[in-house]
Structure formats: structure tokens, C-alpha cells
Amino acid sequence: MENINNVSDNSRRAVLKTGIAISALAALSLTTLTSANANTGSDTKHDMAILNAALDLENQAIWAYGVAAGKLSDTKVGNVIKSLALRNQVDHVKHRDIFISTIKSLGGTPTITRETYDLSAYIKAGEGNLDSDANIAKLALALEVDAVLAYASAISKLRTPALVAAGLTILPDESAHAAAIRAVFGTLDSTIHAVPAAQLSKETRSQWILSV
């Protein structure tokens, strides 16, 4: 990645267009969740716990993108990554607000945002860091990949059909975040594909992650 600062204007525009498309998808997908009606009793409590876990994930993503944005350089590539990061963060804010609203509508209490989140496991695993533009993007990628896996697991455990359907519309949005980050690296290295595998699963996770 020695030439990471040599991103072309055309590549920059392509990445920004991808971010716009992702935001549009998020806006469309989340409208479904607002109309979801949960069951009563134990099913409602069960699903609220899952929604709160998803809310905690969104809070982590919002926090992580905020921290990362402040550490990116004022270079061309740094600004490209920052633009994409802030667009992704906007999507996560929309997700967060919908989860909060839905949890409250079910009579539950939304989980509170933490002051800080521990990303040390990713850094120790060499799946990103906060010490350079490239490593910040890799860290964001790892977080987005794991968000997809967490959502897929959570959706499979929901008991309310309407919530399952809504969750399935959010999954492509999370996958698109990961693909958009990989697309940035693809402008620098043609061997890096935005979508490296036919599916994103625990088995293919290593194909999506970009190591430091």
C-alpha cells in the first residue's frame, strides 16, 4: 500500500457514489422495521433482548467511526475514507434510531450508549489499527464484517416474523458497507475485490478481512 495517497479523482467519485447508494438503501430498508409488530409475552421479551444487542452494535459502530474520522489524515485518500466513514456512520445512526423507537414501542428500555468500546481484539489480531489511514479503513472493514455476521445470527433467533423480514432488509446494507470499504482498496490494488466471496459467513470471513 505504498501508493495509498495516489487515489485518482475518478476513483474518489466512484467511492462517493457507492456511499450515496448505500445511504439510499439504508433509508429504504429501515422503513420496514418501523411497521413491525411484535408478538406478546415471552416472544416480545426475547426479541427485545436481541434488538438491544443489535442496538449496542450500532452504538459501537457510531462511536468507532467518530473516533476514526478524527484520526484520518488530511490527504486525498484520508478524505476519501473520511467521506465514506461518515456516510456509513449516518446509516448506523438511522439504524440506532429505529432500534430505539422499536424497542420503546414494545415497552422495553433501549440499552445506553457506552462512553467507549474495546477494539483491542481487532488490533491484536492484526485486523486494523488507528495509526494510519489504511489501517483505520481495515479496522472499519473488520467491524462491518462482524456486524453482518452478528445480524445474520440475531435475525435467525427472532420470533416475530415482521421483525425477521425487517432485519433481512438491513443485512444487505451492512454488507454494502464492507464492500464499499474494500472498493477503496481496490482502486489501489486490482487484486482486491469489493466482493471477495459469494457470501459473507464465518467460513468466508477471512476472505473479507484485510490484515495489517
N, C-alpha and C positions, 0 to 999 in steps of 0.2 A: 504493500500500500504506500510505496514511496511517493507516488504521484497523486495522492489523495487531494491535493489542493488544485488540481488541474481539471476540475469538472467544467464541461462546456456549458454555454448558455442554453443550448438545445436540451441537454440532459437536465439542467436545472428546471426548465419549463416543463419537461415531461414528468419530473418528480412532483412538481407542484400540482400539475393536472391530476396526477394519481391521488394526491391528498384531497383535492376537491371532490373527486369521485367517491372517495372513502367517506367523507363527511356527508355527502348526499345519501349514501347507502345507510349510514347510521341514522339519519333523520327519518328515513323511510321505515327502517326495521323497528325502531323503538316505539312507533305509534301503535304497534300491535300489542305491546306489553301493557300499555295504559288501559286497554279494554279487557284485559284478562280478569276473569272472575274465579277466585279460588274456592275449593271445597270448604267445608266447615270442620270443626273439631280437630282431631289429630292430624288430618291431612294439611290443614291450614298451618298449624304449628310446625309441622315437618317442612313444608315449603317455605315458610318464613325464615327458618334457620338457614336453608340453602340460599335464599335471596340475600340474607345478611352476609353470608360468606362471599357471595358474588359482589356485594357492595364493598366489602373490605378489599377485594381485589381491585375494584375501580378506584378506591381511595388511594391504594398503593401506587397505581399507575399514574394518577394525577400528581401525587407527591413526587414520584420518580422523574416524571417529565419536567416538573418545575425545577427540581434540583439540577437536572441535566442541562436544561436550557441556559441556566446561569453559568455553566462551566464551559460551554461551547465557544470556540474562538470566533473572532470577527473576520474570518476568511470566507472565500466563496463557498467552500464545502461546509464550513461551520454554519453559515447562514442557510444553506440548503437543508441541512439536517435540523436546524432550529425551526425552520418553517414547517417541515414535516412533523417534528416533535410536537409543536404547538397545535397543529391540526389534529393529530392523534389525541392530544390532551383534551381538546374540545369535545371529541367524540366520547371520551371517558367521562367527562363532566356530564354530558347528556345521559349516559348510561347511569351514572350515580344518581342523578336527579329522578330518573324514572324508577330506579330501585327504591329510593327513599319514599317516593309517592305511593308506590305499590305496597310496600311494607306497612306504611301508615294506614292505607285503605283496608288492609287485612287486620288492623287492630294491633299491629306489632310496633316495636321500637327499633328504629334503624340503628345499626352499630355506629359508634362515634369514630370519627377520623383520628388516627393516632398522630402524634407530633412528628414521629419519624418511623421509618420502616427499615428493616435489616436486609441489605442486599449483599452481605459479605459472602454468602454461599456461592453466588454467581461469580463474584470476583475471585474467590479461592479456586473455583472450578475453571477459571480462565475463559469465562463466557461474557466478558466485558469488564469495563472499569470506568472511572471518572477522570482519567488522566490524559485523554486525548479525544479529538473528535471521532475518530474511527472506533475507539473502544467504548465511547459513550453510546454510539449507534449500535454496537454489538450488544451492549448491556440492555438497551431498549428492545432489541430484537429478542433476546432471551426471555425477557419479561412478557412480551407479546405472545411468544410461542407457548409459554406456560399458561398464559391466560386462556388461550384456545383449549389447551388440554383440560384445564380446570373447569371451563364452561361445559365442555363435552361431558365430563364426568358428572357435573351438577345437574345438567339437563336430564340425564338418564335416570336421576333419582327423584325428580319432581313427580308429584302425584296428580297435579292439576293439568289436564290436557291443554287448556288455554295458555298456561304458563310454559308448558313444553314447547308449544308452537311458537310462542314469542321468543323463547330462548334460542330456538333454531334459526331465527332470523338475525340474531345478534352474532352468532358464530362466524358467518362469512365476513362480517365487519372486522372482527378480531384477527381473522386470518389475513385479511387485506392489509391490516397494519403491518404484520410481519412481512408480507410480500413487498410492500412499499419500501420498507427499510432495506430489504435485500436488493431492491431495484437500484437504490443509491449506490451500493457496492458494485452492482452490475455495470454501471456506467464507467467504472474504473477497471474492472476485471471481467472480461467477457465469459469467463468460465463460471462466474457466479450468476445463477438464475434466480429470478424473483420467486418462482415456484419450483423448488428443487425435487419435489416428490408429488405423486398423485394424490396423496393425502397427508394430513398433519396428524400424527398419532405418537404415542410413546415410542413405537418402534421406529418411526422416521424422525424423531426429534433431533437426533444428531446430524441429520442431513440439512436441517433448517438453521441450526445454530452456527455462528461464525466465531471461531475461537480467537482469542487474543494472540 
